[in-house]
Amino acid sequence: MLLLEENTEILARMQRDGSDLGPSRPVDFSHVFPDQASAEAFAKECGSDGFEIDLVETEREEDPWDVTVSAEMEPSAVNVTSWEERFDARARTYGGRSDGWGFFRV
């Protein structure tokens, strides 16, 4: 329940700052991985489910592989939290974890 409350507050703050949360748009979910093989396996599974994927190696020493999964949705706290939890559970099966989400302002 804590994640839902956190996402509710984030979205409320975005709305107060002028973001229109009504239209559906791509929401980007970030994940970090300790090695290329686990990042690629996660990316492949998400990509085969039809999600847009961006995989990059960073300069970080810990968990240097980033995989961003983009999902089209109306950015409500329930939608964002639901997908964040699903992607995090999937990332953990490959040794990774969720590292936040975001979207471009509309």
All heavy atoms as an XYZ file, in Angstrom:
840
protein
N       0.813     -1.198      0.000
C       0.000      0.000      0.000
C       0.861      1.268      0.000
O       0.464      2.276     -0.530
C      -0.922     -0.034      1.218
C      -1.954      1.046      1.203
S      -3.150      0.773     -0.104
C      -4.503      1.657      0.542
N       2.053      1.199      0.541
C       2.936      2.354      0.604
C       3.272      2.872     -0.791
O       3.291      4.078     -1.019
C       4.216      2.003      1.370
C       5.218      3.129      1.567
C       4.580      4.259      2.359
C       6.440      2.631      2.295
N       3.524      1.977     -1.747
C       3.860      2.380     -3.107
C       2.695      3.139     -3.744
O       2.899      4.165     -4.401
C       4.232      1.155     -3.949
C       4.746      1.417     -5.355
C       5.971      2.319     -5.340
C       5.084      0.093     -6.024
N       1.470      2.662     -3.538
C       0.292      3.347     -4.074
C       0.186      4.755     -3.495
O      -0.069      5.721     -4.229
C      -0.977      2.543     -3.793
C      -2.286      3.169     -4.279
C      -2.275      3.348     -5.793
C      -3.459      2.307     -3.857
N       0.409      4.893     -2.203
C       0.352      6.217     -1.568
C       1.434      7.137     -2.120
O       1.188      8.318     -2.384
C       0.487      6.077     -0.052
C      -0.708      5.413      0.594
C      -0.469      5.054      2.050
O       0.563      5.457      2.627
O      -1.328      4.352      2.611
N       2.628      6.606     -2.307
C       3.731      7.396     -2.851
C       3.406      7.859     -4.271
O       3.599      9.028     -4.615
C       5.014      6.558     -2.844
C       6.220      7.288     -3.373
C       7.461      6.398     -3.363
O       7.555      5.490     -2.522
O       8.333      6.628     -4.221
N       2.908      6.939     -5.107
C       2.573      7.301     -6.485
C       1.406      8.281     -6.541
O       1.380      9.168     -7.397
C       2.285      6.046     -7.307
C       3.549      5.272     -7.616
O       4.645      5.825     -7.617
N       3.409      3.990     -7.869
N       0.453      8.160     -5.617
C      -0.659      9.109     -5.544
C      -0.124     10.510     -5.276
O      -0.533     11.481     -5.930
C      -1.657      8.688     -4.438
O      -2.193      7.410     -4.776
C      -2.781      9.700     -4.293
N       0.803     10.625     -4.343
C       1.390     11.930     -4.017
C       2.207     12.483     -5.183
O       2.126     13.674     -5.492
C       2.249     11.837     -2.754
C       2.958     13.130     -2.403
C       2.050     14.353     -2.280
O       0.895     14.217     -1.841
O       2.501     15.453     -2.655
N       2.988     11.660     -5.835
C       3.798     12.104     -6.979
C       2.893     12.653     -8.076
O       3.138     13.739     -8.625
C       4.673     10.950     -7.513
C       5.775     10.619     -6.512
C       5.273     11.311     -8.880
C       6.508      9.316     -6.801
N       1.846     11.908     -8.406
C       0.945     12.350     -9.466
C       0.170     13.609     -9.068
O      -0.043     14.501     -9.901
C      -0.008     11.216     -9.857
C       0.674     10.082    -10.636
C      -0.216      8.851    -10.655
C       1.029     10.512    -12.050
N      -0.225     13.718     -7.812
C      -0.910     14.928     -7.343
C       0.022     16.137     -7.465
O      -0.404     17.224     -7.891
C      -1.375     14.751     -5.904
N       1.280     15.964     -7.119
C       2.264     17.045     -7.241
C       2.453     17.433     -8.707
O       2.509     18.610     -9.050
C       3.586     16.615     -6.605
C       4.606     17.721     -6.524
C       5.868     17.325     -5.755
N       6.291     15.965     -6.001
C       6.406     15.017     -5.057
N       6.125     15.283     -3.811
N       6.810     13.810     -5.374
N       2.514     16.434     -9.594
C       2.663     16.719    -11.023
C       1.459     17.502    -11.539
O       1.613     18.440    -12.318
C       2.832     15.413    -11.802
C       4.136     14.701    -11.517
S       4.208     13.065    -12.274
C       4.981     13.504    -13.821
N       0.274     17.116    -11.087
C      -0.941     17.809    -11.513
C      -0.947     19.248    -10.997
O      -1.289     20.177    -11.725
C      -2.175     17.054    -11.044
C      -3.445     17.512    -11.721
C      -4.585     16.537    -11.505
O      -4.651     15.877    -10.471
N      -5.462     16.450    -12.473
N      -0.540     19.451     -9.744
C      -0.449     20.814     -9.183
C       0.542     21.669     -9.963
O       0.366     22.874    -10.097
C      -0.030     20.767     -7.712
C      -1.134     20.385     -6.763
C      -0.745     20.631     -5.309
N       0.481     19.970     -4.896
C       0.547     18.735     -4.372
N      -0.554     18.029     -4.193
N       1.703     18.210     -4.012
N       1.593     21.011    -10.499
C       2.614     21.726    -11.265
C       2.222     21.944    -12.721
O       3.026     22.434    -13.516
C       3.948     20.978    -11.196
C       4.579     21.023     -9.816
O       4.183     21.888     -9.006
O       5.461     20.187     -9.544
N       0.990     21.520    -13.093
C       0.495     21.823    -14.431
C       0.406     20.665    -15.403
O       0.023     20.866    -16.548
N       0.762     19.458    -15.009
C       0.647     18.314    -15.916
C      -0.816     17.907    -16.061
O      -1.553     17.872    -15.075
C       1.437     17.104    -15.396
O       2.813     17.324    -15.524
N      -1.226     17.621    -17.292
C      -2.564     17.101    -17.561
C      -2.465     15.582    -17.483
O      -1.856     14.946    -18.341
C      -3.031     17.541    -18.945
C      -4.411     17.015    -19.299
O      -5.042     16.324    -18.460
O      -4.856     17.292    -20.423
N      -3.061     14.982    -16.463
C      -2.950     13.541    -16.258
C      -4.029     12.754    -16.976
O      -4.057     11.529    -16.902
C      -2.980     13.217    -14.762
C      -1.886     13.882    -13.921
C      -2.037     13.471    -12.467
C      -0.511     13.545    -14.453
N      -4.927     13.430    -17.702
C      -6.030     12.752    -18.366
C      -5.647     11.891    -19.553
O      -6.050     10.730    -19.623
N      -4.887     12.419    -20.518
C      -4.644     11.633    -21.730
C      -3.729     10.424    -21.493
O      -2.804     10.478    -20.687
C      -3.956     12.614    -22.673
C      -3.951     13.931    -22.010
C      -4.321     13.751    -20.584
N      -4.017      9.378    -22.223
C      -3.124      8.213    -22.217
C      -1.813      8.618    -22.871
O      -1.795      9.406    -23.811
C      -3.792      7.077    -22.993
O      -2.989      5.936    -22.958
N      -0.721      8.061    -22.366
C       0.605      8.361    -22.920
C       1.577      7.278    -22.480
O       1.284      6.508    -21.555
C       1.092      9.735    -22.455
C       1.843      9.758    -21.139
C       1.171     10.175    -19.861
N       0.006     10.970    -19.890
C      -0.027     12.264    -19.582
N       1.065     12.889    -19.230
N      -1.159     12.912    -19.584
N       2.759      7.213    -23.105
C       3.765      6.245    -22.650
C       4.295      6.634    -21.271
O       4.635      7.785    -21.036
C       4.877      6.341    -23.692
C       4.291      7.064    -24.856
C       3.187      7.923    -24.316
N       4.304      5.659    -20.370
C       4.908      5.834    -19.056
C       6.138      4.934    -19.038
O       6.060      3.761    -19.393
C       3.930      5.463    -17.915
C       4.606      5.574    -16.560
C       2.684      6.349    -17.972
N       7.281      5.513    -18.675
C       8.553      4.795    -18.691
C       8.879      4.262    -17.299
O       8.932      5.027    -16.335
C       9.683      5.711    -19.163
C       9.462      6.226    -20.566
O       8.906      5.479    -21.391
O       9.849      7.380    -20.845
N       9.114      2.957    -17.221
C       9.468      2.293    -15.976
C      10.930      1.864    -16.067
O      11.302      1.088    -16.946
C       8.565      1.076    -15.750
C       7.124      1.437    -15.557
C       6.270      1.555    -16.641
C       6.633      1.689    -14.288
C       4.941      1.901    -16.464
C       5.299      2.044    -14.101
C       4.456      2.154    -15.195
N      11.749      2.375    -15.153
C      13.188      2.100    -15.169
C      13.531      0.927    -14.257
O      12.934      0.776    -13.178
C      13.966      3.326    -14.702
O      13.741      4.399    -15.579
N      14.509      0.149    -14.698
C      14.982     -1.017    -13.940
C      16.488     -1.080    -14.048
O      17.046     -0.718    -15.084
C      14.365     -2.300    -14.496
C      12.883     -2.221    -14.579
N      12.239     -1.643    -15.645
C      11.935     -2.591    -13.694
C      10.934     -1.670    -15.417
N      10.721     -2.234    -14.245
N      17.135     -1.544    -12.986
C      18.590     -1.669    -12.990
C      18.977     -3.133    -12.770
O      18.277     -3.871    -12.067
C      19.249     -0.757    -11.933
C      19.040      0.708    -12.293
C      18.731     -1.038    -10.542
N      20.110     -3.506    -13.396
C      20.579     -4.890    -13.363
C      22.086     -4.930    -13.153
O      22.809     -4.030    -13.586
C      20.236     -5.596    -14.684
C      18.759     -5.776    -14.877
C      17.993     -4.766    -15.431
C      18.142     -6.947    -14.472
C      16.624     -4.916    -15.580
C      16.778     -7.104    -14.614
C      16.016     -6.096    -15.170
N      22.561     -6.017    -12.539
C      23.986     -6.124    -12.249
C      24.840     -6.499    -13.458
O      26.045     -6.265    -13.456
C      24.054     -7.219    -11.177
C      22.842     -8.065    -11.439
C      21.792     -7.113    -11.938
N      24.227     -7.090    -14.489
C      25.035     -7.528    -15.633
C      24.210     -7.495    -16.916
O      22.979     -7.434    -16.897
C      25.594     -8.934    -15.390
C      24.510     -9.947    -15.107
O      23.700    -10.214    -16.023
O      24.447    -10.454    -13.975
N      24.919     -7.545    -18.025
C      24.295     -7.451    -19.340
C      23.344     -8.608    -19.619
O      22.262     -8.404    -20.161
C      25.382     -7.402    -20.415
C      24.848     -7.221    -21.814
C      25.946     -7.081    -22.851
O      27.138     -7.165    -22.532
N      25.558     -6.857    -24.082
N      23.726     -9.811    -19.243
C      22.897    -10.989    -19.532
C      21.524    -10.886    -18.871
O      20.497    -11.164    -19.503
C      23.604    -12.267    -19.104
N      21.485    -10.486    -17.602
C      20.193    -10.382    -16.916
C      19.365     -9.240    -17.492
O      18.145     -9.372    -17.665
C      20.390    -10.231    -15.407
O      21.144     -9.093    -15.095
N      20.005     -8.120    -17.813
C      19.284     -6.991    -18.408
C      18.696     -7.380    -19.761
O      17.540     -7.066    -20.069
C      20.226     -5.795    -18.560
N      19.473     -8.072    -20.571
C      18.990     -8.484    -21.895
C      17.855     -9.497    -21.791
O      16.910     -9.447    -22.581
C      20.134     -9.034    -22.738
C      21.070     -7.948    -23.219
C      22.253     -8.473    -24.022
O      22.518     -9.701    -23.996
O      22.924     -7.635    -24.657
N      17.930    -10.411    -20.834
C      16.860    -11.400    -20.665
C      15.551    -10.715    -20.268
O      14.480    -11.031    -20.802
C      17.263    -12.444    -19.623
N      15.625     -9.771    -19.335
C      14.443     -9.013    -18.925
C      13.894     -8.212    -20.104
O      12.688     -8.226    -20.368
C      14.807     -8.087    -17.762
C      13.728     -7.134    -17.368
C      12.629     -7.557    -16.642
C      13.818     -5.789    -17.704
C      11.628     -6.669    -16.259
C      12.822     -4.891    -17.327
C      11.731     -5.332    -16.607
N      14.777     -7.532    -20.816
C      14.369     -6.723    -21.964
C      13.705     -7.581    -23.038
O      12.683     -7.196    -23.614
C      15.572     -5.981    -22.544
N      14.258     -8.750    -23.279
C      13.697     -9.640    -24.299
C      12.282    -10.083    -23.914
O      11.374    -10.089    -24.749
C      14.604    -10.855    -24.495
C      14.112    -11.802    -25.556
C      15.058    -12.967    -25.735
C      14.509    -13.923    -26.798
N      15.367    -15.080    -26.984
N      12.094    -10.453    -22.654
C      10.769    -10.896    -22.207
C       9.750     -9.765    -22.317
O       8.639     -9.959    -22.817
C      10.824    -11.417    -20.767
C       9.490    -11.959    -20.306
C       9.522    -12.570    -18.913
O      10.604    -12.921    -18.410
O       8.427    -12.677    -18.329
N      10.117     -8.573    -21.870
C       9.197     -7.439    -21.952
C       8.932     -7.041    -23.403
O       7.801     -6.729    -23.769
C       9.745     -6.255    -21.165
S       9.777     -6.510    -19.380
N       9.961     -7.078    -24.217
C       9.801     -6.757    -25.632
C       8.893     -7.742    -26.343
O       8.081     -7.359    -27.190
N       8.987     -9.012    -25.973
C       8.135    -10.021    -26.608
C       6.673     -9.848    -26.192
O       5.776    -10.329    -26.883
C       8.631    -11.433    -26.294
O       8.408    -11.752    -24.941
N       6.439     -9.135    -25.091
C       5.074     -8.820    -24.667
C       4.556     -7.546    -25.332
O       3.461     -7.083    -25.020
C       5.009     -8.664    -23.147
C       5.095     -9.997    -22.422
O       4.882    -11.046    -23.053
O       5.377     -9.982    -21.209
N       5.355     -6.950    -26.205
C       4.912     -5.785    -26.969
C       5.284     -4.433    -26.393
O       4.884     -3.406    -26.930
N       6.067     -4.401    -25.333
C       6.469     -3.134    -24.744
C       7.689     -2.576    -25.468
O       8.535     -3.332    -25.944
C       6.792     -3.299    -23.253
C       5.613     -3.719    -22.436
C       5.496     -5.019    -21.985
C       4.603     -2.822    -22.137
C       4.407     -5.434    -21.238
C       3.503     -3.211    -21.389
C       3.403     -4.519    -20.942
N       7.778     -1.240    -25.532
C       8.967     -0.577    -26.055
C      10.063     -0.684    -25.005
O       9.811     -0.486    -23.813
C       8.674      0.892    -26.358
C       7.707      1.110    -27.489
C       8.293      0.718    -28.834
O       9.488      0.959    -29.064
O       7.540      0.164    -29.655
N      11.278     -0.980    -25.459
C      12.404     -1.227    -24.551
C      13.585     -0.339    -24.919
O      13.885     -0.142    -26.093
C      12.869     -2.704    -24.656
C      11.714     -3.668    -24.419
C      14.053     -2.979    -23.740
C      11.097     -3.575    -23.057
N      14.269      0.163    -23.899
C      15.536      0.863    -24.087
C      16.523      0.260    -23.094
O      16.262      0.251    -21.889
C      15.361      2.364    -23.836
C      16.623      3.144    -24.124
O      17.316      2.822    -25.112
O      16.932      4.075    -23.348
N      17.622     -0.279    -23.594
C      18.626     -0.928    -22.750
C      19.947     -0.191    -22.927
O      20.403     -0.013    -24.059
C      18.760     -2.400    -23.174
C      19.663     -3.273    -22.318
C      19.132     -4.697    -22.310
C      21.084     -3.269    -22.829
N      20.551      0.259    -21.833
C      21.829      0.967    -21.900
C      22.725      0.561    -20.741
O      22.251      0.235    -19.651
C      21.660      2.506    -21.875
C      20.938      2.999    -23.109
C      20.971      2.974    -20.633
N      24.017      0.604    -21.001
C      25.006      0.420    -19.940
C      25.394      1.799    -19.438
O      25.615      2.723    -20.224
C      26.238     -0.307    -20.466
C      27.254     -0.594    -19.379
C      28.460     -1.381    -19.878
O      28.690     -1.437    -21.094
O      29.169     -1.933    -19.029
N      25.476      1.950    -18.106
C      25.807      3.241    -17.511
C      27.212      3.195    -16.921
O      27.885      2.166    -16.975
C      24.799      3.592    -16.387
O      25.018      2.697    -15.288
C      23.369      3.501    -16.882
N      27.604      4.288    -16.309
C      28.913      4.389    -15.661
C      28.872      3.949    -14.199
O      29.900      3.945    -13.529
C      29.423      5.840    -15.745
C      29.633      6.340    -17.157
C      30.812      5.673    -17.845
O      31.832      5.406    -17.174
O      30.700      5.406    -19.057
N      27.684      3.607    -13.686
C      27.582      3.194    -12.283
C      28.348      1.901    -12.048
O      28.349      1.012    -12.883
C      26.109      2.936    -11.907
C      25.247      4.142    -11.748
C      23.884      3.764    -11.168
N      23.271      2.629    -11.822
C      22.418      2.696    -12.841
N      22.084      3.864    -13.348
N      21.906      1.610    -13.364
N      28.931      1.800    -10.874
C      29.622      0.561    -10.518
C      28.628     -0.512    -10.091
O      28.768     -1.673    -10.435
C      30.646      0.821     -9.409
C      31.860      1.566     -9.920
C      32.974      1.580     -8.910
O      33.091      0.627     -8.112
O      33.735      2.560     -8.921
N      27.622     -0.106     -9.329
C      26.607     -1.055     -8.869
C      25.414     -1.007     -9.819
O      24.919      0.060    -10.161
C      26.150     -0.696     -7.452
C      25.212     -1.719     -6.861
C      24.843     -1.408     -5.415
O      25.679     -0.847     -4.697
O      23.715     -1.733     -5.035
N      24.959     -2.173    -10.244
C      23.814     -2.282    -11.164
C      23.951     -1.339    -12.363
O      23.119     -0.445    -12.570
C      22.500     -2.023    -10.426
C      22.215     -3.052     -9.356
O      22.603     -4.225     -9.534
O      21.585     -2.699     -8.336
N      24.985     -1.532    -13.183
C      25.263     -0.596    -14.272
C      24.366     -0.713    -15.509
O      24.493      0.098    -16.421
C      26.712     -0.924    -14.631
C      26.836     -2.379    -14.329
C      25.987     -2.583    -13.090
N      23.474     -1.689    -15.546
C      22.626     -1.862    -16.730
C      21.224     -1.342    -16.460
O      20.582     -1.736    -15.482
C      22.593     -3.334    -17.156
C      23.894     -3.724    -17.754
C      24.995     -4.210    -17.102
C      24.261     -3.612    -19.122
N      26.018     -4.413    -17.981
C      25.599     -4.052    -19.244
C      23.598     -3.186    -20.265
C      26.273     -4.076    -20.452
C      24.270     -3.218    -21.484
C      25.597     -3.655    -21.562
N      20.764     -0.436    -17.324
C      19.421      0.142    -17.221
C      18.538     -0.412    -18.325
O      18.943     -0.441    -19.496
C      19.462      1.662    -17.414
C      19.958      2.413    -16.206
O      20.082      1.804    -15.130
O      20.219      3.620    -16.350
N      17.339     -0.809    -17.948
C      16.329     -1.202    -18.931
C      15.081     -0.378    -18.635
O      14.536     -0.438    -17.537
C      15.982     -2.706    -18.868
C      14.905     -3.045    -19.891
C      17.225     -3.559    -19.085
N      14.659      0.409    -19.624
C      13.434      1.185    -19.498
C      12.358      0.502    -20.331
O      12.569      0.197    -21.504
C      13.644      2.635    -19.979
O      14.682      3.222    -19.200
C      12.368      3.453    -19.838
N      11.224      0.250    -19.698
C      10.077     -0.370    -20.354
C       8.987      0.690    -20.440
O       8.602      1.268    -19.429
C       9.558     -1.585    -19.550
C       8.375     -2.223    -20.242
C      10.672     -2.596    -19.322
N       8.505      0.959    -21.660
C       7.449      1.950    -21.852
C       6.118      1.257    -22.071
O       6.006      0.379    -22.928
C       7.766      2.843    -23.054
O       8.943      3.577    -22.805
N       5.126      1.672    -21.291
C       3.776      1.117    -21.387
C       2.791      2.261    -21.585
O       2.845      3.264    -20.863
C       3.431      0.334    -20.124
N       1.901      2.121    -22.553
C       0.885      3.137    -22.830
C      -0.241      3.007    -21.808
O      -0.791      1.917    -21.614
C       0.340      2.932    -24.243
C      -0.657      3.953    -24.689
C      -0.045      5.277    -25.119
O       1.148      5.312    -25.486
O      -0.772      6.272    -25.077
N      -0.565      4.131    -21.140
C      -1.639      4.096    -20.139
C      -2.051      5.496    -19.755
O      -1.317      6.457    -19.997
C      -1.181      3.350    -18.888
C      -0.139      4.099    -18.075
S       0.429      3.199    -16.630
C       1.312      1.882    -17.422
N      -3.206      5.601    -19.121
C      -3.591      6.830    -18.446
C      -2.844      6.818    -17.113
O      -2.942      5.838    -16.365
C      -5.093      6.860    -18.215
C      -5.570      8.151    -17.616
C      -7.070      8.188    -17.441
O      -7.794      7.792    -18.369
O      -7.501      8.609    -16.354
N      -2.071      7.858    -16.820
C      -1.220      7.815    -15.626
C      -1.967      8.085    -14.320
O      -1.856      9.145    -13.725
C      -0.175      8.896    -15.907
C      -0.869      9.856    -16.799
C      -1.821      9.051    -17.626
N      -2.706      7.095    -13.878
C      -3.342      7.175    -12.564
C      -2.458      6.423    -11.566
O      -1.635      5.586    -11.957
C      -4.735      6.543    -12.591
O      -4.637      5.138    -12.737
N      -2.657      6.701    -10.293
C      -1.855      6.023     -9.271
C      -2.066      4.515     -9.314
O      -1.119      3.740     -9.163
C      -2.182      6.578     -7.891
N      -3.292      4.085     -9.546
C      -3.577      2.645     -9.594
C      -2.887      2.008    -10.798
O      -2.242      0.961    -10.672
C      -5.109      2.394     -9.625
C      -5.415      0.944     -9.926
C      -5.734      2.804     -8.308
N      -2.994      2.630    -11.976
C      -2.348      2.076    -13.169
C      -0.835      2.017    -13.016
O      -0.208      0.992    -13.277
C      -2.688      2.903    -14.416
C      -4.098      2.724    -14.886
O      -4.786      1.785    -14.505
N      -4.546      3.642    -15.731
N      -0.251      3.130    -12.615
C       1.211      3.200    -12.483
C       1.700      2.184    -11.455
O       2.657      1.441    -11.704
C       1.658      4.631    -12.118
C       3.117      4.659    -11.700
C       1.427      5.572    -13.298
N       1.040      2.131    -10.306
C       1.460      1.206     -9.248
C       1.336     -0.242     -9.697
O       2.237     -1.057     -9.466
C       0.650      1.453     -7.961
O       0.837      2.813     -7.551
C       1.083      0.520     -6.851
N       0.243     -0.572    -10.350
C       0.030     -1.936    -10.821
C       1.146     -2.377    -11.765
O       1.725     -3.458    -11.604
C      -1.331     -2.032    -11.512
O      -1.508     -3.309    -12.081
N       1.447     -1.523    -12.749
C       2.508     -1.893    -13.698
C       3.885     -1.857    -13.053
O       4.731     -2.704    -13.339
C       2.457     -0.998    -14.932
C       1.382     -1.434    -15.858
C       0.170     -0.857    -16.064
C       1.401     -2.615    -16.672
N      -0.556     -1.589    -16.961
C       0.173     -2.673    -17.361
C       2.334     -3.621    -16.893
C      -0.148     -3.696    -18.239
C       2.016     -4.640    -17.775
C       0.794     -4.672    -18.441
N       4.128     -0.908    -12.162
C       5.419     -0.839    -11.478
C       5.671     -2.121    -10.685
O       6.774     -2.691    -10.715
C       5.458      0.384    -10.561
C       6.808      0.612     -9.921
C       6.863      1.896     -9.108
O       5.802      2.425     -8.703
O       7.987      2.363     -8.867
N       4.647     -2.603     -9.990
C       4.791     -3.835     -9.211
C       5.006     -5.049    -10.111
O       5.831     -5.914     -9.808
C       3.563     -4.038     -8.329
C       3.507     -3.059     -7.174
C       2.209     -3.112     -6.382
O       1.192     -3.653     -6.902
O       2.204     -2.597     -5.244
N       4.283     -5.114    -11.225
C       4.456     -6.248    -12.154
C       5.852     -6.261    -12.765
O       6.495     -7.311    -12.818
C       3.422     -6.186    -13.276
C       2.044     -6.596    -12.833
C       1.120     -6.644    -14.022
N       0.022     -5.724    -13.777
C      -0.971     -5.503    -14.600
N      -1.017     -6.111    -15.762
N      -1.936     -4.672    -14.303
N       6.292     -5.092    -13.244
C       7.624     -5.035    -13.846
C       8.718     -5.314    -12.817
O       9.715     -5.973    -13.119
C       7.869     -3.684    -14.523
C       7.079     -3.466    -15.780
C       6.437     -2.261    -16.002
C       6.986     -4.453    -16.758
C       5.722     -2.037    -17.175
C       6.267     -4.246    -17.929
C       5.633     -3.031    -18.142
N       8.539     -4.812    -11.588
C       9.530     -5.061    -10.544
C       9.632     -6.557    -10.242
O      10.740     -7.093    -10.125
C       9.182     -4.288     -9.264
C      10.222     -4.495     -8.178
O      11.407     -4.183     -8.408
O       9.844     -4.982     -7.086
N       8.501     -7.230    -10.128
C       8.516     -8.682     -9.863
C       9.234     -9.417    -10.992
O      10.034    -10.328    -10.742
C       7.093     -9.204     -9.704
N       8.979     -9.005    -12.220
C       9.645     -9.644    -13.366
C      11.142     -9.351    -13.342
O      11.956    -10.242    -13.573
C       9.019     -9.155    -14.669
C       9.573     -9.852    -15.898
C       8.932     -9.375    -17.161
N       7.568     -9.876    -17.298
C       6.835     -9.713    -18.389
N       7.312     -9.045    -19.423
N       5.616    -10.211    -18.443
N      11.522     -8.106    -13.056
C      12.944     -7.737    -13.004
C      13.677     -8.537    -11.942
O      14.811     -8.984    -12.151
C      13.095     -6.239    -12.744
N      13.034     -8.755    -10.815
C      13.668     -9.494     -9.720
C      13.950    -10.949    -10.103
O      14.910    -11.533     -9.610
C      12.829     -9.386     -8.449
C      12.892     -7.994     -7.870
C      12.115     -7.829     -6.578
N      12.158     -6.444     -6.135
C      13.173     -5.870     -5.499
N      14.261     -6.569     -5.218
N      13.117     -4.599     -5.140
N      13.151    -11.523    -10.979
C      13.434    -12.898    -11.419
C      14.740    -12.962    -12.211
O      15.314    -14.037    -12.355
C      12.289    -13.504    -12.265
O      12.187    -12.809    -13.498
C      10.979    -13.485    -11.512
N      15.202    -11.816    -12.710
C      16.465    -11.749    -13.463
C      17.573    -11.075    -12.663
O      18.611    -10.711    -13.215
C      16.252    -10.998    -14.783
C      15.343    -11.732    -15.728
C      14.020    -11.344    -15.892
C      15.798    -12.834    -16.445
C      13.173    -12.021    -16.758
C      14.955    -13.524    -17.305
C      13.651    -13.103    -17.453
O      12.823    -13.785    -18.313
N      17.357    -10.864    -11.376
C      18.391    -10.261    -10.530
C      18.399     -8.746    -10.545
O      19.329     -8.129    -10.040
N      17.364     -8.131    -11.121
C      17.275     -6.673    -11.171
C      16.223     -6.148    -10.217
O      15.701     -6.882     -9.380
N      15.927     -4.864    -10.378
C      14.902     -4.243     -9.534
C      14.399     -2.975    -10.211
O      15.069     -2.398    -11.064
C      15.436     -3.911     -8.152
C      16.574     -2.912     -8.178
C      17.076     -2.562     -6.782
N      18.285     -1.775     -6.857
C      18.324     -0.469     -7.115
N      17.227      0.201     -7.320
N      19.484      0.172     -7.164
N      13.224     -2.559     -9.784
C      12.628     -1.317    -10.269
C      13.444     -0.132     -9.777
O      14.002     -0.159     -8.680
C      11.189     -1.222     -9.745
O      10.606     -0.023    -10.148
N      13.495      0.937    -10.606
C      14.251      2.120    -10.227
C      13.472      3.396    -10.567
O      14.037      4.385    -10.977
C      15.619      2.114    -10.910
C      16.570      3.115    -10.311
O      16.568      3.281     -9.079
O      17.335      3.747    -11.083
N      12.131      3.318    -10.457
C      11.311      4.500    -10.665
C      10.589      4.518    -12.005
O      10.736      3.618    -12.825
N       9.826      5.575    -12.209
C       9.019      5.718    -13.425
C       8.864      7.213    -13.714
O       9.130      8.062    -12.876
C       7.642      5.070    -13.251
C       6.847      5.618    -12.113
C       6.856      5.162    -10.818
C       5.984      6.761    -12.131
N       6.032      5.941    -10.047
C       5.480      6.933    -10.835
C       5.581      7.640    -13.124
C       4.608      7.954    -10.497
C       4.708      8.664    -12.803
C       4.232      8.803    -11.504
N       8.403      7.499    -14.930
C       8.153      8.880    -15.295
C       7.528      8.956    -16.680
O       7.372      7.955    -17.374
N       7.150     10.181    -17.067
C       6.594     10.413    -18.400
C       6.767     11.881    -18.748
O       7.013     12.715    -17.878
C       5.131     10.001    -18.489
C       4.220     10.653    -17.497
C       3.695     11.923    -17.718
C       3.886      9.995    -16.317
C       2.848     12.520    -16.802
C       3.031     10.584    -15.402
C       2.523     11.865    -15.645
N       6.660     12.167    -20.038
C       6.765     13.542    -20.489
C       5.471     14.277    -20.198
O       4.379     13.715    -20.317
C       7.098     13.614    -21.982
C       8.505     13.236    -22.274
C       8.804     12.011    -22.806
C       9.547     14.121    -21.994
C      10.113     11.650    -23.069
C      10.851     13.776    -22.243
C      11.144     12.538    -22.782
N       5.592     15.489    -19.840
C       4.441     16.348    -19.515
C       3.587     16.557    -20.756
O       4.096     16.788    -21.836
C       4.977     17.669    -19.007
C       3.962     18.556    -18.412
C       4.657     19.818    -17.955
N       4.077     20.211    -16.695
C       4.395     21.313    -16.073
N       5.326     22.104    -16.562
N       3.823     21.635    -14.958
N       2.267     16.500    -20.552
C       1.320     16.774    -21.644
C       0.557     18.038    -21.301
O       0.175     18.231    -20.176
C       0.340     15.584    -21.827
C      -0.734     15.941    -22.815
C       1.094     14.364    -22.248
